[in-house]
Amino acid sequence: MSKKILWLAVSSLMALSLIVAACGPAAAPGEPTTPTTPTTPTAPTTPTTEKPQQEVVKPTEVKPKYGGTLYLALTSDITTYAAIESC
């Protein structure tokens, strides 16, 4: 009985902390930092155009493998399996 009360208290505290965290005030946004010296580029930059792709990508020749053996674990009693098989 005391374990149940202990688990009830722990789970209640966890649920309460989640509620307080969700309903609490949002974090205040920080002030943006401004640089003290402005940075200017020394040389003007010109936009460059990228060459189109020349190589054509070929699809791979991967084919699925068929056949083989499938092993499954039984999750019920063997008598249930036999009853299903005989139907």
Buried (B, 14 or more C-beta within 10 A) or exposed (E): EEEEEEEEEEEEEEEEEEEEEEEEEEEEEEEEEEEEEEEEEEEEEEEEEEEEEEEEEEEEEEEEEEEEEEEEEEEEEEEEEEEEEEE
